Amino acid sequence: MTGRFDAVWRRSVKRALILGGLEAAALAARANFWPGARGRGAIFTLHHVRPPEGHPAEPNAHLDITPEFLDRAIRRLKADGYEFLSLCDVATRMKEPHGPGAKPFAAFTLDDGYRDNVEYALPVFERHGVPFTIFVAKGFATRTHGMWWETLAALLNVLPEIRFDFGPNSGPGEISLPLETAPDKLDAFDRFSRFIASGPETEQVAVIDALAARHGIDALKITAQLTMDVEELRALSQNPLASLGAHTVSHRSIAQLDRAEARQEMLACIEWMETAFGTRPKTFAYPYGTANAVSERDKDLARELGFDLAVTTRPGTLNETLRDRMTGLPRISLNGYYQVPRYVSALASGLPFALSAKPRMAGDKELSPAGEVVG
């Protein structure tokens, strides 16, 4: 019981510290403190955009924002003087001289190709005339790969407890984890995430999928329910505000693969997208995108394969030092736990990243060195 209490306490303290930092940064940004931290602009990343009703609160709540919050975030950035660019235009803008008085820019990206991006996010982008990029994983669109974080969340939300053998480093045989409360689910999710990081991702995810299947949960069916298929993506690509970027085939951590396999993950997605949609993608998002999931080798590969830019999920704004490092750009995640417009201003100001050691503001599926998914 003490361990579970400590985990809840640590999680509460972490969120309180983040909230405090955001409030302080919002005040400093409003006072125009350290304007240079804003840089030239920011790239935002989202996952789900949908109403909160009917969706489990945990453990993927950090991946969900509401359409209303997206609308308010765009309005706030407009009020702050931002110009909205497509991601390809960001590559062009970064190469141009940055004169005094130039407007900061903002670009919106959405990872994984969730269907709610069209149902709920697209009307917001159209209302404001804001371009956006959706990063597509071939394996999701063609229904050959599951989304382990979605499969695991579905499993943890239908059981009162779960038994699982986490391997020799976790004690002998199966252990039982309670799933009665939201903190229980988060603790279990973290435990399974460490298990996934403890071995080859493909093999560990297959174990999770098999466990889910034993409880009547089909990983590929979840992918089909949540993400757009090829025809839906092709239709979306005709919208003048929309563009499609590459996101590998299987959504594995690129840095954990050898060079040949990492290159093939990127190249196979590129070639498939060129055939399916008639255009070779010029932008790329690394799965996970954290420091341990993207290496310098991977950035070189993205450059060799012809991407104009590639984005990570390491938080930060874009400045002049990145002009020659366009295949490793930072993004700012809009996190479901912090859906307050002034926090968007605070993050876009760059102050939270300049004043601290880059706090974890990610709203992404971030596999840390310990294998934890953080939000």
C-alpha atoms as one frame of an Amber mdcrd trajectory, in Angstrom:
protein
   0.000   0.000   0.000   2.891   2.358   0.788   4.342   1.936  -2.711   1.006
   2.754  -4.336   0.606   5.810  -2.083   4.113   6.984  -3.014   3.345   6.618
  -6.728   0.150   8.655  -6.398   1.971  11.278  -4.330   4.816  11.562  -6.850
   2.374  11.912  -9.728   0.409  14.608  -7.878   3.573  16.523  -7.012   4.781
  16.323 -10.602   1.561  17.771 -11.976   1.511  20.480  -9.304   5.056  21.491
 -10.222   4.172  21.613 -13.913   1.092  23.720 -13.196   3.126  26.084 -11.050
   5.745  26.415 -13.759   3.119  27.099 -16.404   1.442  29.760 -14.299   4.783
  31.461 -13.668   5.710  31.272 -17.346   2.307  32.659 -18.357   2.848  35.703
 -16.122   6.384  36.198 -17.416   5.261  35.859 -21.044   2.519  38.435 -20.481
   5.172  40.815 -19.148   7.280  40.115 -22.266  10.103  38.763 -20.132  12.982
  37.340 -22.205  11.371  37.770 -25.647  14.322  36.011 -27.267  13.176  32.707
 -25.771  10.246  32.692 -28.232  12.612  32.168 -31.130  11.088  32.218 -34.587
   8.060  30.104 -33.749   6.743  26.780 -32.530   5.446  23.475 -33.828   2.579
  22.012 -31.820   1.718  18.330 -31.639  -1.643  16.739 -30.873  -3.055  13.224
 -30.875  -6.767  12.814 -30.117  -9.093  15.798 -30.566 -12.561  14.824 -29.334
 -15.175  15.559 -26.673 -14.361  14.098 -23.250 -17.589  12.135 -22.873 -17.372
   8.386 -23.274 -13.592   8.086 -23.214 -11.619   6.547 -20.350  -9.983   9.156
 -18.157  -6.843   7.064 -17.706  -4.193   6.172 -18.656  -4.069   8.039 -21.990
  -5.818  11.228 -20.889  -2.719  13.274 -21.697  -3.241  12.386 -25.388  -6.756
  13.907 -25.486  -7.705  17.519 -25.967 -11.181  18.838 -26.707 -12.183  20.697
 -29.886 -13.109  23.653 -27.685  -9.596  23.831 -26.282  -8.076  23.621 -29.763
 -10.297  26.519 -30.814  -9.276  28.576 -27.781  -5.594  27.736 -28.322  -5.719
  28.996 -31.913  -7.575  32.141 -30.838  -4.958  32.768 -28.158  -2.088  32.382
 -30.603  -3.842  34.734 -33.025  -4.165  37.303 -30.243  -0.475  36.847 -29.486
   0.368  37.764 -33.079   1.268  34.364 -34.518   1.165  33.530 -38.203   0.031
  30.001 -39.018   2.176  28.019 -41.447   2.061  24.573 -42.948   4.944  22.362
 -41.849   6.528  22.489 -45.305   6.398  26.283 -45.145   8.211  26.125 -41.803
  11.161  24.545 -43.608  11.177  27.415 -46.093  10.719  30.107 -43.429  13.598
  28.780 -41.332  15.961  29.234 -44.287  14.963  32.870 -44.768  16.563  35.793
 -42.901  14.728  36.735 -39.729  14.337  40.480 -39.711  13.283  42.703 -36.802
   9.557  42.865 -36.253   8.878  39.573 -38.036   5.834  37.711 -36.778   6.387
  34.449 -34.904   4.870  31.417 -36.620   2.960  28.400 -35.369   2.417  25.049
 -37.081   0.059  22.274 -36.013   0.781  18.571 -36.329  -1.275  15.521 -35.319
   0.299  12.105 -34.867  -0.977   8.639 -35.861  -3.947   9.505 -38.085  -6.795
   9.270 -35.596 -10.243   9.504 -37.172 -11.347  12.124 -34.649  -8.790  14.482
 -36.235 -11.155  14.812 -39.199 -14.399  14.651 -37.256 -13.511  17.225 -34.605
 -10.196  18.960 -35.368 -10.719  19.640 -39.073 -13.775  21.906 -38.532 -11.743
  23.980 -36.073  -8.817  24.333 -38.469 -11.201  25.234 -41.309 -12.972  27.828
 -39.164  -9.675  29.628 -38.628  -7.989  28.820 -41.953  -5.121  27.072 -40.135
  -3.059  24.483 -42.041  -2.065  21.230 -40.350  -0.079  18.040 -40.936  -1.151
  14.532 -39.976   1.656  11.999 -39.558   0.652   8.600 -40.916   2.025   5.198
 -39.927   1.532   2.701 -42.753   0.800  -0.134 -40.331  -2.100   1.752 -38.768
  -3.693   2.859 -42.043  -3.402  -0.619 -43.568  -4.525  -2.374 -40.356  -1.406
  -4.541 -39.998  -0.171  -3.103 -36.680  -1.786  -2.361 -33.351  -1.329   0.661
 -31.129  -0.070  -0.880 -27.913  -0.894   2.134 -25.722  -4.514   2.045 -26.932
  -4.734  -1.752 -26.606  -3.316  -1.625 -23.103  -5.629   1.197 -22.032  -8.642
  -0.757 -23.299  -7.521  -3.822 -21.382  -6.895  -1.974 -18.122 -10.255  -0.249
 -18.308 -12.340  -3.442 -18.507 -10.758  -5.541 -15.754 -10.917  -5.193 -11.952
  -7.417  -6.678 -11.711  -4.855  -8.268 -13.986  -2.300 -11.048 -13.585   0.918
 -11.009 -15.605   4.472 -12.325 -15.546   6.720  -9.302 -16.036   9.869 -11.383
 -16.254  12.711 -12.440 -13.957  13.541  -8.914 -12.818  10.053  -8.511 -11.356
   9.965 -11.599  -9.170   8.926 -15.177  -9.832   5.867 -15.932 -11.927   2.697
 -13.941 -12.328   1.774 -11.063 -10.063  -1.626  -9.470  -9.583  -2.213  -5.764
 -10.118  -5.419  -4.038  -8.945  -7.273  -1.903 -11.512 -10.094  -0.469  -9.434
  -9.034   3.201  -9.400  -7.467   5.657 -11.841  -4.127   5.583  -9.937  -4.234
   1.762 -10.077  -4.601   1.930 -13.855  -1.759   4.429 -14.207   0.548   2.326
 -12.052  -0.271  -0.786 -14.072   0.196   1.089 -17.327   3.642   2.240 -16.190
   4.529  -1.322 -15.224   3.551  -2.680 -18.644   5.389   0.181 -20.348   8.588
  -0.802 -18.563   7.976  -4.363 -19.718   7.703  -3.193 -23.345  10.967  -1.289
 -23.023  12.733  -4.279 -21.446  13.054  -6.246 -24.679  12.575  -6.036 -28.448
   9.499  -3.870 -28.915   7.901  -6.122 -31.537   8.095  -9.156 -29.264   6.919
  -7.377 -26.141   3.984  -5.762 -27.913   2.990  -9.175 -29.303   2.791 -10.443
 -25.729   0.506  -7.538 -24.779  -1.682  -8.161 -27.832  -1.986 -11.842 -26.928
  -2.923 -10.955 -23.351  -5.576  -8.562 -24.627  -6.927 -11.210 -27.006  -7.410
 -13.615 -24.103  -9.736 -11.015 -22.598 -11.659 -10.462 -25.830  -9.799  -7.336
 -26.999  -8.576  -7.267 -30.603  -5.597  -4.924 -31.102  -6.114  -4.558 -34.865
  -9.816  -3.885 -34.380  -8.910  -1.013 -32.058  -6.596   0.373 -34.750  -9.431
   0.160 -37.296 -11.887   1.821 -34.919  -9.600   4.723 -34.036  -7.560   5.551
 -37.142  -8.279   6.563 -40.725  -7.814   4.016 -43.486  -6.194   4.681 -46.866
  -9.364   5.985 -48.525 -10.111   8.360 -45.659  -6.559   9.683 -45.704  -6.671
  10.088 -49.486  -9.842  12.151 -49.186  -8.330  14.276 -46.435  -5.207  14.926
 -48.502  -7.372  16.793 -51.021  -8.204  19.447 -48.424  -6.035  22.532 -49.114
  -5.291  22.962 -45.400  -4.154  19.355 -44.875  -0.865  17.658 -45.581   0.339
  14.157 -44.778   3.717  13.319 -43.284   5.444   9.996 -42.719   5.511   8.219
 -39.350   7.227   4.872 -40.190   5.507   1.534 -40.767   5.257  -0.021 -37.308
   5.671   2.961 -34.950   8.691   1.469 -33.204  11.446   3.442 -31.501  13.814
   4.118 -34.409  16.906   4.470 -32.253  16.480   0.916 -30.932  16.716  -0.554
 -34.455  19.890  -1.212 -36.420  20.640   1.200 -39.241  19.284  -0.979 -42.039
  15.994  -1.658 -40.263  15.596   1.976 -39.200  16.125   3.113 -42.774  13.651
   0.556 -44.071  11.004   1.696 -41.557  11.285   5.209 -42.984  11.698   4.271
 -46.646   8.832   1.762 -46.738   6.475   4.401 -45.360   7.694   6.973 -47.891
   7.231   4.629 -50.856   3.824   3.438 -49.677   2.594   7.015 -49.202   3.858
   8.062 -52.629   1.919   5.185 -54.208  -1.212   5.587 -52.079  -1.534   9.379
 -52.174   0.403  10.406 -55.265   2.883  12.602 -53.414   6.176  11.776 -51.772
   6.044  13.011 -48.154   8.536  15.749 -47.304   8.025  15.764 -43.543   8.583
  13.056 -40.958   7.785  12.491 -37.284   9.841  10.038 -35.249   7.728   7.604
 -33.198   7.991   8.629 -29.518  10.506  11.287 -30.551  12.327  11.601 -27.217
  16.083  11.848 -26.724  16.449   8.102 -26.165  14.183   7.293 -29.137  15.931
   9.470 -31.760  19.662   9.329 -32.387  21.956  11.476 -34.518  22.085   8.524
 -36.915  18.317   8.743 -37.340  18.461  12.452 -38.110  21.095  11.733 -40.748
  18.889   8.999 -42.226  15.933  11.386 -42.443  18.139  13.879 -44.269  19.485
  11.216 -46.651  15.948  10.077 -47.492  15.022  13.563 -48.640  12.835  14.938
 -45.854  12.732  18.731 -45.702  12.265  18.484 -41.953  11.660  15.907 -39.251
  10.194  16.482 -35.822  10.840  14.986 -32.418   8.728  15.340 -29.269  11.429
  17.054 -27.267   9.867  20.343 -26.156  11.109  23.696 -27.339  10.693  26.578
 -29.758  12.507  27.059 -33.065  15.491  29.389 -33.208  18.335  30.220 -35.569
  20.569  27.438 -34.232  18.207  24.876 -35.799  18.520  26.121 -39.373  21.146
  23.464 -40.112  19.437  20.773 -38.023  16.067  20.566 -39.701  15.679  16.818
 -39.201  15.607  17.063 -35.418  13.175  19.871 -34.627  11.406  20.171 -31.255
   7.626  20.264 -30.829   5.367  21.502 -28.066   2.669  19.044 -27.043  -0.815
  20.183 -26.136  -1.470  17.977 -23.132  -4.918  16.909 -21.981  -4.080  17.652
 -18.351  -3.337  21.342 -19.028  -6.076  22.624 -21.343  -5.810  26.322 -20.506
  -5.205  28.904 -23.278  -2.742  30.991 -21.281  -0.579  27.889 -20.927  -0.372
  27.747 -24.724   0.990  31.307 -24.676   3.416  30.317 -21.946   4.716  27.322
 -23.874   4.948  29.211 -27.169   6.969  31.912 -25.415   9.741  29.367 -24.893
  10.155  30.436 -21.280   9.431  27.036 -19.666  12.237  25.524 -21.734  14.684
  28.409 -21.355  14.227  28.783 -17.593  14.479  25.114 -16.690  16.106  21.944
 -17.843  13.372  21.337 -20.436  10.500  20.156 -18.230   8.500  17.146 -19.378
   5.485  18.799 -20.931   4.944  16.031 -23.433   1.523  14.972 -24.507   2.957
  12.102 -26.392   3.619   8.436 -25.876   7.021   9.071 -24.397   9.152   6.040
 -23.577  11.739   7.179 -21.080  14.976   5.225 -20.462  13.057   3.407 -17.733
  10.369   2.520 -20.237   7.722   4.635 -18.573   5.013   6.400 -20.497   4.734
   9.895 -19.139   2.192  12.600 -19.743
